[in-house]
Amino acid sequence: MQAELQRKIRGRIGQGEIADQTLTERIEAIKGNVLALEHELHELIDEMSWKDWTVGPPFINRDAAVKEGVDALHFLVNIFLHLDVTPAELLELYTAKNAVNHRRQDTGYDGVTTKCTGCGRALEDISLTQVHSDDGALVFLCPCGKTVDTAVALSVLGDD
């Protein structure tokens, strides 16, 4: 549905298909959609009492907040369209990440221990390179080049 809407919008403003965009055009479109997504999320939060320095009873304007969330979803889907992500691929990736998040909760995830101390990326989301040090010990490297603690790397890699 969103792809059809984008074809209509793009046609109305004289732009071609997303698939025909140059890399630079895709990058600009993604940036624009990220900014629009952020704006919609700010509009969503404005539909509730989030400022802890104000007085008055807490509230959520549920229907208005949901509408802003739906607006945000449109821009998020646009980003996936510009990245050539299919609905099937999105479901597969979401399902896999959901399993990771469940495993994290089941194993005491702290949000710090299993991240690279160099670039901050989650070690389970990247490919670690295994090498041997001069003394023959197994060493793991993050793509950023930082050495990852072997015990942490092995715990993240599991039995794979």
OpenMM code with the backbone's topology and positions (N, CA, C; nanometers):
from openmm import Vec3, app, unit

residues = "MET GLN ALA GLU LEU GLN ARG LYS ILE ARG GLY ARG ILE GLY GLN GLY GLU ILE ALA ASP GLN THR LEU THR GLU ARG ILE GLU ALA ILE LYS GLY ASN VAL LEU ALA LEU GLU HIS GLU LEU HIS GLU LEU ILE ASP GLU MET SER TRP LYS ASP TRP THR VAL GLY PRO PRO PHE ILE ASN ARG ASP ALA ALA VAL LYS GLU GLY VAL ASP ALA LEU HIS PHE LEU VAL ASN ILE PHE LEU HIS LEU ASP VAL THR PRO ALA GLU LEU LEU GLU LEU TYR THR ALA LYS ASN ALA VAL ASN HIS ARG ARG GLN ASP THR GLY TYR ASP GLY VAL THR THR LYS CYS THR GLY CYS GLY ARG ALA LEU GLU ASP ILE SER LEU THR GLN VAL HIS SER ASP ASP GLY ALA LEU VAL PHE LEU CYS PRO CYS GLY LYS THR VAL ASP THR ALA VAL ALA LEU SER VAL LEU GLY ASP ASP".split()
positions = [
    Vec3(0.0821, -0.1196, 0.0000),
    Vec3(0.0000, 0.0000, 0.0000),
    Vec3(0.0868, 0.1263, 0.0000),
    Vec3(0.1917, 0.1244, 0.0788),
    Vec3(0.2769, 0.2426, 0.0872),
    Vec3(0.3525, 0.2640, -0.0434),
    Vec3(0.3925, 0.1556, -0.1105),
    Vec3(0.4620, 0.1687, -0.2389),
    Vec3(0.3697, 0.2353, -0.3415),
    Vec3(0.2419, 0.1967, -0.3409),
    Vec3(0.1465, 0.2583, -0.4330),
    Vec3(0.1287, 0.4064, -0.4002),
    Vec3(0.1186, 0.4402, -0.2727),
    Vec3(0.1078, 0.5808, -0.2330),
    Vec3(0.2313, 0.6584, -0.2785),
    Vec3(0.3483, 0.5996, -0.2619),
    Vec3(0.4710, 0.6675, -0.3034),
    Vec3(0.4742, 0.6891, -0.4547),
    Vec3(0.4266, 0.5899, -0.5323),
    Vec3(0.4199, 0.6078, -0.6780),
    Vec3(0.3301, 0.7263, -0.7125),
    Vec3(0.2173, 0.7373, -0.6426),
    Vec3(0.1232, 0.8473, -0.6679),
    Vec3(0.1872, 0.9813, -0.6322),
    Vec3(0.2490, 0.9880, -0.5155),
    Vec3(0.3128, 1.1129, -0.4704),
    Vec3(0.4265, 1.1502, -0.5642),
    Vec3(0.5112, 1.0538, -0.5931),
    Vec3(0.6284, 1.0804, -0.6764),
    Vec3(0.5866, 1.1227, -0.8167),
    Vec3(0.4806, 1.0604, -0.8693),
    Vec3(0.4300, 1.0991, -1.0007),
    Vec3(0.3745, 1.2408, -1.0006),
    Vec3(0.3036, 1.2764, -0.8948),
    Vec3(0.2443, 1.4093, -0.8835),
    Vec3(0.3512, 1.5180, -0.8797),
    Vec3(0.4657, 1.4893, -0.8193),
    Vec3(0.5707, 1.5915, -0.8076),
    Vec3(0.6804, 1.5734, -0.9126),
    Vec3(0.6535, 1.4857, -1.0094),
    Vec3(0.7459, 1.4709, -1.1224),
    Vec3(0.8695, 1.3874, -1.0954),
    Vec3(0.8611, 1.2981, -0.9992),
    Vec3(0.9741, 1.2090, -0.9710),
    Vec3(0.9406, 1.0688, -1.0193),
    Vec3(1.0432, 0.9946, -1.0575),
    Vec3(1.0234, 0.8589, -1.1065),
    Vec3(1.0114, 0.7576, -0.9938),
    Vec3(1.0212, 0.6329, -1.0323),
    Vec3(1.0110, 0.5214, -0.9378),
    Vec3(1.1279, 0.5233, -0.8390),
    Vec3(1.1016, 0.4754, -0.7195),
    Vec3(1.2076, 0.4627, -0.6192),
    Vec3(1.3206, 0.3749, -0.6730),
    Vec3(1.2845, 0.2678, -0.7434),
    Vec3(1.3846, 0.1743, -0.7957),
    Vec3(1.4802, 0.2410, -0.8945),
    Vec3(1.4384, 0.3532, -0.9546),
    Vec3(1.5223, 0.4223, -1.0529),
    Vec3(1.6079, 0.5329, -0.9923),
    Vec3(1.5988, 0.5528, -0.8613),
    Vec3(1.6763, 0.6578, -0.7970),
    Vec3(1.8251, 0.6243, -0.7966),
    Vec3(1.9061, 0.7279, -0.8033),
    Vec3(2.0490, 0.7099, -0.7842),
    Vec3(2.0750, 0.6868, -0.6356),
    Vec3(2.1944, 0.6435, -0.6036),
    Vec3(2.2310, 0.6232, -0.4638),
    Vec3(2.2173, 0.7535, -0.3851),
    Vec3(2.2617, 0.8623, -0.4426),
    Vec3(2.2524, 0.9927, -0.3757),
    Vec3(2.1073, 1.0305, -0.3521),
    Vec3(2.0205, 1.0065, -0.4502),
    Vec3(1.8778, 1.0369, -0.4326),
    Vec3(1.8160, 0.9509, -0.3224),
    Vec3(1.8558, 0.8243, -0.3160),
    Vec3(1.8042, 0.7367, -0.2094),
    Vec3(1.8485, 0.7863, -0.0724),
    Vec3(1.9733, 0.8239, -0.0624),
    Vec3(2.0249, 0.8738, 0.0654),
    Vec3(1.9470, 0.9972, 0.1080),
    Vec3(1.9242, 1.0893, 0.0159),
    Vec3(1.8489, 1.2113, 0.0482),
    Vec3(1.7052, 1.1775, 0.0877),
    Vec3(1.6437, 1.0827, 0.0176),
    Vec3(1.5063, 1.0430, 0.0509),
    Vec3(1.5001, 0.9786, 0.1889),
    Vec3(1.5978, 0.8948, 0.2196),
    Vec3(1.6004, 0.8310, 0.3514),
    Vec3(1.6178, 0.9372, 0.4594),
    Vec3(1.7097, 1.0309, 0.4382),
    Vec3(1.7292, 1.1385, 0.5367),
    Vec3(1.5999, 1.2170, 0.5579),
    Vec3(1.5309, 1.2512, 0.4500),
    Vec3(1.4052, 1.3247, 0.4616),
    Vec3(1.2996, 1.2464, 0.5372),
    Vec3(1.2936, 1.1155, 0.5119),
    Vec3(1.1955, 1.0321, 0.5819),
    Vec3(1.2316, 1.0126, 0.7284),
    Vec3(1.3596, 1.0067, 0.7604),
    Vec3(1.4005, 0.9977, 0.9014),
    Vec3(1.3596, 1.1256, 0.9748),
    Vec3(1.3822, 1.2402, 0.9126),
    Vec3(1.3416, 1.3671, 0.9759),
    Vec3(1.1904, 1.3736, 0.9941),
    Vec3(1.1152, 1.3300, 0.8926),
    Vec3(0.9692, 1.3297, 0.9033),
    Vec3(0.9234, 1.2320, 1.0116),
    Vec3(0.9891, 1.1162, 1.0204),
    Vec3(0.9572, 1.0177, 1.1235),
    Vec3(0.9804, 1.0768, 1.2622),
    Vec3(1.0948, 1.1420, 1.2801),
    Vec3(1.1232, 1.2063, 1.4084),
    Vec3(1.0162, 1.3106, 1.4419),
    Vec3(0.9764, 1.3880, 1.3448),
    Vec3(0.8745, 1.4911, 1.3672),
    Vec3(0.7426, 1.4276, 1.4127),
    Vec3(0.7019, 1.3218, 1.3456),
    Vec3(0.5765, 1.2542, 1.3824),
    Vec3(0.5857, 1.1951, 1.5233),
    Vec3(0.7017, 1.1425, 1.5601),
    Vec3(0.7181, 1.0879, 1.6950),
    Vec3(0.7098, 1.1988, 1.8001),
    Vec3(0.7615, 1.3169, 1.7664),
    Vec3(0.7481, 1.4308, 1.8572),
    Vec3(0.6015, 1.4717, 1.8697),
    Vec3(0.5291, 1.4669, 1.7581),
    Vec3(0.3861, 1.4979, 1.7652),
    Vec3(0.3132, 1.3946, 1.8506),
    Vec3(0.3548, 1.2685, 1.8418),
    Vec3(0.2937, 1.1636, 1.9245),
    Vec3(0.3152, 1.1929, 2.0728),
    Vec3(0.4362, 1.2248, 2.1099),
    Vec3(0.4646, 1.2467, 2.2520),
    Vec3(0.3944, 1.3717, 2.3048),
    Vec3(0.3653, 1.4661, 2.2152),
    Vec3(0.2909, 1.5849, 2.2584),
    Vec3(0.1462, 1.5533, 2.2925),
    Vec3(0.1008, 1.4343, 2.2599),
    Vec3(-0.0361, 1.3925, 2.2920),
    Vec3(-0.0446, 1.3248, 2.4292),
    Vec3(0.0573, 1.3447, 2.5099),
    Vec3(0.0565, 1.2900, 2.6467),
    Vec3(0.1334, 1.3832, 2.7383),
    Vec3(0.1142, 1.3632, 2.8657),
    Vec3(0.1851, 1.4455, 2.9642),
    Vec3(0.3206, 1.3812, 2.9926),
    Vec3(0.4217, 1.4289, 2.9222),
    Vec3(0.5537, 1.3694, 2.9379),
    Vec3(0.6502, 1.4600, 3.0137),
    Vec3(0.6144, 1.5833, 3.0338),
    Vec3(0.7047, 1.6781, 3.1011),
    Vec3(0.6928, 1.6616, 3.2524),
    Vec3(0.7971, 1.6097, 3.3141),
    Vec3(0.7900, 1.5836, 3.4578),
    Vec3(0.7990, 1.7101, 3.5421),
    Vec3(0.8261, 1.8234, 3.4792),
    Vec3(0.8358, 1.9482, 3.5524),
    Vec3(0.7038, 2.0273, 3.5515),
    Vec3(0.6005, 1.9715, 3.4896),
    Vec3(0.4711, 2.0403, 3.4887),
    Vec3(0.3793, 1.9816, 3.5950),
    Vec3(0.2758, 2.0550, 3.6265),
    Vec3(0.1777, 2.0069, 3.7230),
    Vec3(0.0495, 1.9700, 3.6509),
    Vec3(-0.0321, 1.8941, 3.7172),
    Vec3(-0.1586, 1.8514, 3.6585),
    Vec3(-0.1619, 1.7006, 3.6461),
    Vec3(-0.2800, 1.6485, 3.6233),
    Vec3(-0.2935, 1.5025, 3.6154),
    Vec3(-0.2305, 1.4476, 3.4869),
    Vec3(-0.1762, 1.3280, 3.4956),
    Vec3(-0.1199, 1.2668, 3.3744),
    Vec3(-0.2323, 1.2374, 3.2741),
    Vec3(-0.1982, 1.2429, 3.1440),
    Vec3(-0.2986, 1.2156, 3.0415),
    Vec3(-0.2331, 1.1569, 2.9169),
    Vec3(-0.3111, 1.0844, 2.8420),
    Vec3(-0.2752, 1.0408, 2.7073),
    Vec3(-0.3984, 1.0629, 2.6212),
    Vec3(-0.3840, 1.1424, 2.5167),
    Vec3(-0.4886, 1.1559, 2.4163),
    Vec3(-0.4711, 1.0383, 2.3194),
    Vec3(-0.5260, 0.9228, 2.3591),
    Vec3(-0.4988, 0.7976, 2.2906),
    Vec3(-0.5244, 0.8052, 2.1403),
    Vec3(-0.6409, 0.8485, 2.0993),
    Vec3(-0.6737, 0.8474, 1.9572),
    Vec3(-0.5795, 0.9362, 1.8771),
    Vec3(-0.5495, 1.0537, 1.9288),
    Vec3(-0.4573, 1.1438, 1.8599),
    Vec3(-0.3158, 1.0840, 1.8578),
    Vec3(-0.2741, 1.0227, 1.9684),
    Vec3(-0.1411, 0.9599, 1.9737),
    Vec3(-0.1312, 0.8458, 1.8738),
    Vec3(-0.2374, 0.7662, 1.8637),
    Vec3(-0.2371, 0.6544, 1.7676),
    Vec3(-0.2264, 0.7078, 1.6254),
    Vec3(-0.2991, 0.8152, 1.5944),
    Vec3(-0.2917, 0.8739, 1.4589),
    Vec3(-0.1505, 0.9210, 1.4279),
    Vec3(-0.0852, 0.9823, 1.5262),
    Vec3(0.0537, 1.0256, 1.5045),
    Vec3(0.1456, 0.9044, 1.4863),
    Vec3(0.1181, 0.7967, 1.5607),
    Vec3(0.1963, 0.6741, 1.5433),
    Vec3(0.1790, 0.6156, 1.4047),
    Vec3(0.0581, 0.6208, 1.3517),
    Vec3(0.0332, 0.5726, 1.2155),
    Vec3(0.1063, 0.6603, 1.1141),
    Vec3(0.1051, 0.7921, 1.1363),
    Vec3(0.1827, 0.8814, 1.0487),
    Vec3(0.3307, 0.8431, 1.0516),
    Vec3(0.3809, 0.8164, 1.1704),
    Vec3(0.5212, 0.7764, 1.1843),
    Vec3(0.5476, 0.6461, 1.1092),
    Vec3(0.4533, 0.5530, 1.1184),
    Vec3(0.4688, 0.4247, 1.0495),
    Vec3(0.4813, 0.4444, 0.8987),
    Vec3(0.4071, 0.5380, 0.8419),
    Vec3(0.4187, 0.5653, 0.6983),
    Vec3(0.5626, 0.6026, 0.6608),
    Vec3(0.6228, 0.6891, 0.7401),
    Vec3(0.7591, 0.7313, 0.7083),
    Vec3(0.8600, 0.6193, 0.7327),
    Vec3(0.8361, 0.5373, 0.8327),
    Vec3(0.9237, 0.4225, 0.8561),
    Vec3(0.9161, 0.3251, 0.7386),
    Vec3(0.7966, 0.3000, 0.6902),
    Vec3(0.7809, 0.2103, 0.5746),
    Vec3(0.8474, 0.2721, 0.4510),
    Vec3(0.8380, 0.4046, 0.4351),
    Vec3(0.9076, 0.4693, 0.3237),
    Vec3(1.0579, 0.4407, 0.3291),
    Vec3(1.1144, 0.4451, 0.4482),
    Vec3(1.2574, 0.4166, 0.4631),
    Vec3(1.2872, 0.2751, 0.4156),
    Vec3(1.2045, 0.1791, 0.4559),
    Vec3(1.2250, 0.0412, 0.4102),
    Vec3(1.2109, 0.0304, 0.2590),
    Vec3(1.1165, 0.1038, 0.2001),
    Vec3(1.1010, 0.1027, 0.0540),
    Vec3(1.2269, 0.1530, -0.0149),
    Vec3(1.2870, 0.2588, 0.0382),
    Vec3(1.4090, 0.3137, -0.0219),
    Vec3(1.5295, 0.2234, 0.0000),
    Vec3(1.5195, 0.1326, 0.0962),
    Vec3(1.6265, 0.0345, 0.1196),
    Vec3(1.5989, -0.0981, 0.0480),
    Vec3(1.4919, -0.1012, -0.0331),
    Vec3(1.4529, -0.2221, -0.1070),
    Vec3(1.4234, -0.3407, -0.0160),
    Vec3(1.3643, -0.3157, 0.0993),
    Vec3(1.3272, -0.4225, 0.1917),
    Vec3(1.1865, -0.4692, 0.1558),
    Vec3(1.1713, -0.5986, 0.1314),
    Vec3(1.0395, -0.6527, 0.0996),
    Vec3(0.9632, -0.6820, 0.2289),
    Vec3(0.8306, -0.6907, 0.2207),
    Vec3(0.7551, -0.7269, 0.3410),
    Vec3(0.8006, -0.8606, 0.4009),
    Vec3(0.8292, -0.9584, 0.3165),
    Vec3(0.8742, -1.0887, 0.3672),
    Vec3(1.0088, -1.0756, 0.4382),
    Vec3(1.0998, -0.9975, 0.3809),
    Vec3(1.2309, -0.9768, 0.4434),
    Vec3(1.2158, -0.9038, 0.5769),
    Vec3(1.1278, -0.8037, 0.5791),
    Vec3(1.1049, -0.7287, 0.7023),
    Vec3(1.0514, -0.8196, 0.8116),
    Vec3(0.9554, -0.9048, 0.7778),
    Vec3(0.9005, -0.9976, 0.8770),
    Vec3(1.0088, -1.0933, 0.9265),
    Vec3(1.0905, -1.1436, 0.8350),
    Vec3(1.1988, -1.2353, 0.8737),
    Vec3(1.2980, -1.1663, 0.9668),
    Vec3(1.3388, -1.0445, 0.9320),
    Vec3(1.4348, -0.9716, 1.0140),
    Vec3(1.3752, -0.9329, 1.1491),
    Vec3(1.2484, -0.8922, 1.1489),
    Vec3(1.1820, -0.8575, 1.2741),
    Vec3(1.1729, -0.9796, 1.3650),
    Vec3(1.1345, -1.0926, 1.3080),
    Vec3(1.1203, -1.2157, 1.3863),
    Vec3(1.2551, -1.2568, 1.4473),
    Vec3(1.3607, -1.2479, 1.3671),
    Vec3(1.4938, -1.2837, 1.4167),
    Vec3(1.5383, -1.1893, 1.5287),
    Vec3(1.5164, -1.0591, 1.5106),
    Vec3(1.5571, -0.9625, 1.6132),
    Vec3(1.4730, -0.9782, 1.7391),
    Vec3(1.3451, -1.0117, 1.7227),
    Vec3(1.2587, -1.0357, 1.8376),
    Vec3(1.3123, -1.1527, 1.9196),
    Vec3(1.3601, -1.2568, 1.8517),
    Vec3(1.4182, -1.3717, 1.9223),
    Vec3(1.5443, -1.3300, 1.9978),
    Vec3(1.6262, -1.2439, 1.9345),
    Vec3(1.7464, -1.1922, 2.0015),
    Vec3(1.7070, -1.1147, 2.1266),
    Vec3(1.6055, -1.0296, 2.1145),
    Vec3(1.5635, -0.9493, 2.2292),
    Vec3(1.5092, -1.0369, 2.3416),
    Vec3(1.4378, -1.1436, 2.3076),
    Vec3(1.3914, -1.2373, 2.4108),
    Vec3(1.5103, -1.3052, 2.4786),
    Vec3(1.6073, -1.3486, 2.3975),
    Vec3(1.7260, -1.4141, 2.4537),
    Vec3(1.8010, -1.3180, 2.5454),
    Vec3(1.8118, -1.1926, 2.5044),
    Vec3(1.8784, -1.0923, 2.5879),
    Vec3(1.8092, -1.0810, 2.7239),
    Vec3(1.6775, -1.0753, 2.7224),
    Vec3(1.6042, -1.0627, 2.8485),
    Vec3(1.6180, -1.1877, 2.9340),
    Vec3(1.6254, -1.3023, 2.8708),
    Vec3(1.6377, -1.4290, 2.9430),
    Vec3(1.7771, -1.4503, 3.0008),
    Vec3(1.8775, -1.3762, 2.9497),
    Vec3(2.0151, -1.3982, 2.9935),
    Vec3(2.0756, -1.2786, 3.0662),
    Vec3(1.9907, -1.1859, 3.1134),
    Vec3(2.0407, -1.0751, 3.1938),
    Vec3(2.1121, -0.9670, 3.1153),
    Vec3(2.0701, -0.9408, 2.9949),
    Vec3(2.1301, -0.8375, 2.9095),
    Vec3(2.1392, -0.7046, 2.9828),
    Vec3(2.2575, -0.6414, 2.9768),
    Vec3(2.2756, -0.5142, 3.0459),
    Vec3(2.2955, -0.3966, 2.9506),
    Vec3(2.2966, -0.4234, 2.8204),
    Vec3(2.3106, -0.3164, 2.7228),
    Vec3(2.4513, -0.2631, 2.7068),
    Vec3(2.5469, -0.3202, 2.7774),
    Vec3(2.6843, -0.2702, 2.7724),
    Vec3(2.7841, -0.3820, 2.7441),
    Vec3(2.7765, -0.4894, 2.8206),
    Vec3(2.8768, -0.5960, 2.8176),
    Vec3(2.8987, -0.6544, 2.6792),
    Vec3(2.7916, -0.6722, 2.6026),
    Vec3(2.8033, -0.7380, 2.4720),
    Vec3(2.8093, -0.6382, 2.3566),
    Vec3(2.8628, -0.5189, 2.3856),
    Vec3(2.8840, -0.4196, 2.2802),
    Vec3(3.0330, -0.3945, 2.2662),
    Vec3(3.0748, -0.3621, 2.1449),
    Vec3(3.2145, -0.3303, 2.1203),
    Vec3(3.2515, -0.2051, 2.1976),
    Vec3(3.3630, -0.2095, 2.2669),
    Vec3(3.4069, -0.0930, 2.3435),
    Vec3(3.4666, 0.0138, 2.2527),
    Vec3(3.4896, -0.0219, 2.1266),
    Vec3(3.5424, 0.0762, 2.0320),
    Vec3(3.4331, 0.1547, 1.9623),
    Vec3(3.3418, 0.0826, 1.8934),
    Vec3(3.2391, 0.1510, 1.8140),
    Vec3(3.1004, 0.1472, 1.8778),
    Vec3(3.0833, 0.0658, 1.9823),
    Vec3(2.9560, 0.0608, 2.0529),
    Vec3(2.8496, -0.0265, 1.9878),
    Vec3(2.8840, -0.0962, 1.8787),
    Vec3(2.7847, -0.1796, 1.8122),
    Vec3(2.7630, -0.3092, 1.8889),
    Vec3(2.6392, -0.3612, 1.8811),
    Vec3(2.6076, -0.4887, 1.9456),
    Vec3(2.6847, -0.5991, 1.8753),
    Vec3(2.7594, -0.6775, 1.9506),
    Vec3(2.8456, -0.7805, 1.8923),
    Vec3(2.7663, -0.8882, 1.8199),
    Vec3(2.6429, -0.9131, 1.8626),
    Vec3(2.5628, -1.0156, 1.7958),
    Vec3(2.5060, -0.9667, 1.6633),
    Vec3(2.5166, -0.8367, 1.6353),
    Vec3(2.4653, -0.7808, 1.5104),
    Vec3(2.5738, -0.7637, 1.4051),
    Vec3(2.6966, -0.8001, 1.4366),
    Vec3(2.8080, -0.7817, 1.3431),
    Vec3(2.8833, -0.9128, 1.3279),
    Vec3(2.9696, -0.9170, 1.2299),
    Vec3(3.0533, -1.0355, 1.2091),
    Vec3(3.1897, -1.0120, 1.2723),
    Vec3(3.2203, -1.0919, 1.3714),
    Vec3(3.3512, -1.0841, 1.4351),
    Vec3(3.4499, -1.1679, 1.3556),
    Vec3(3.5720, -1.1202, 1.3482),
    Vec3(3.6781, -1.1937, 1.2802),
    Vec3(3.7617, -1.2670, 1.3840),
    Vec3(3.7830, -1.3970, 1.3605),
    Vec3(3.8650, -1.4759, 1.4526),
    Vec3(4.0080, -1.4798, 1.3990),
    Vec3(4.1013, -1.4474, 1.4837),
    Vec3(4.2434, -1.4546, 1.4495),
    Vec3(4.3169, -1.5168, 1.5674),
    Vec3(4.4399, -1.5478, 1.5456),
    Vec3(4.5230, -1.5985, 1.6551),
    Vec3(4.6340, -1.4989, 1.6832),
    Vec3(4.6555, -1.4740, 1.8103),
    Vec3(4.7619, -1.3823, 1.8500),
    Vec3(4.8965, -1.4496, 1.8303),
    Vec3(5.0039, -1.3748, 1.8536),
    Vec3(5.1391, -1.4280, 1.8372),
    Vec3(5.1632, -1.5494, 1.9255),
    Vec3(5.0957, -1.5544, 2.0413),
    Vec3(5.1142, -1.6688, 2.1305),
    Vec3(5.0144, -1.7822, 2.1014),
    Vec3(4.9390, -1.7677, 1.9934),
    Vec3(4.8470, -1.8742, 1.9524),
    Vec3(4.7074, -1.8667, 2.0113),
    Vec3(4.6832, -1.7686, 2.0976),
    Vec3(4.5510, -1.7562, 2.1601),
    Vec3(4.4493, -1.7046, 2.0575),
    Vec3(4.3266, -1.7531, 2.0725),
    Vec3(4.2181, -1.7088, 1.9862),
    Vec3(4.1781, -1.5670, 2.0240),
    Vec3(4.1698, -1.4801, 1.9233),
    Vec3(4.1341, -1.3404, 1.9438),
    Vec3(4.0203, -1.3060, 1.8481),
    Vec3(3.9293, -1.2227, 1.8948),
    Vec3(3.8177, -1.1790, 1.8113),
    Vec3(3.8309, -1.0293, 1.7859),
    Vec3(3.8074, -0.9891, 1.6601),
    Vec3(3.8143, -0.8487, 1.6228),
    Vec3(3.6794, -0.8013, 1.5718),
    Vec3(3.6412, -0.6830, 1.6163),
    Vec3(3.5220, -0.6150, 1.5650),
    Vec3(3.5594, -0.5572, 1.4281),
    Vec3(3.4614, -0.5336, 1.3388),
    Vec3(3.4939, -0.4694, 1.2114),
    Vec3(3.5627, -0.3333, 1.2279),
    Vec3(3.5450, -0.2676, 1.3439),
    Vec3(3.6117, -0.1386, 1.3662),
    Vec3(3.7597, -0.1575, 1.3996),
    Vec3(3.8016, -0.2842, 1.4209),
    Vec3(3.9413, -0.3128, 1.4505),
    Vec3(3.9714, -0.3354, 1.5970),
    Vec3(3.8758, -0.3068, 1.6840),
    Vec3(3.8949, -0.3232, 1.8281),
    Vec3(3.8914, -0.4715, 1.8648),
    Vec3(3.9817, -0.5137, 1.9529),
    Vec3(3.9811, -0.6500, 2.0046),
    Vec3(3.8653, -0.6664, 2.1019),
    Vec3(3.7925, -0.7758, 2.0858),
    Vec3(3.6771, -0.8048, 2.1712),
    Vec3(3.7182, -0.9104, 2.2719),
    Vec3(3.6797, -0.8932, 2.3964),
    Vec3(3.7083, -0.9914, 2.4997),
    Vec3(3.6626, -1.1296, 2.4524),
    Vec3(3.7503, -1.2281, 2.4598),
    Vec3(3.7218, -1.3620, 2.4072),
    Vec3(3.6015, -1.4257, 2.4748),
    Vec3(3.5914, -1.4147, 2.6067),
    Vec3(3.4778, -1.4747, 2.6774),
    Vec3(3.3463, -1.4104, 2.6338),
    Vec3(3.3471, -1.2783, 2.6163),
    Vec3(3.2264, -1.2079, 2.5716),
    Vec3(3.1929, -1.2509, 2.4294),
    Vec3(3.2937, -1.2569, 2.3425),
    Vec3(3.2706, -1.2973, 2.2036),
    Vec3(3.2117, -1.4373, 2.1972),
    Vec3(3.2658, -1.5288, 2.2732),
    Vec3(3.2160, -1.6665, 2.2733),
    Vec3(3.0740, -1.6737, 2.3290),
    Vec3(3.0439, -1.5901, 2.4292),
    Vec3(2.9079, -1.5917, 2.4841),
    Vec3(2.8070, -1.5383, 2.3829),
    Vec3(2.8489, -1.4423, 2.3043),
    Vec3(2.7606, -1.3843, 2.2011),
    Vec3(2.7448, -1.4818, 2.0852),
    Vec3(2.8536, -1.5469, 2.0459),
    Vec3(2.8472, -1.6381, 1.9321),
    Vec3(2.7702, -1.7652, 1.9668),
    Vec3(2.7694, -1.8025, 2.0926),
    Vec3(2.6936, -1.9216, 2.1355),
    Vec3(2.7460, -2.0472, 2.0694),
    Vec3(2.6511, -2.1336, 2.0329),
    Vec3(2.6867, -2.2630, 1.9751),
    Vec3(2.6888, -2.2609, 1.8239),
    Vec3(2.6743, -2.1439, 1.7618),
    Vec3(2.6633, -2.1361, 1.6167),
    Vec3(2.7878, -2.1853, 1.5516),
] * unit.nanometer
topology = app.Topology()
chain = topology.addChain("A")
for resn in residues:
    res = topology.addResidue(resn, chain)
    for name in ("N", "CA", "C"):
        topology.addAtom(name, app.Element.getBySymbol(name[0]), res)
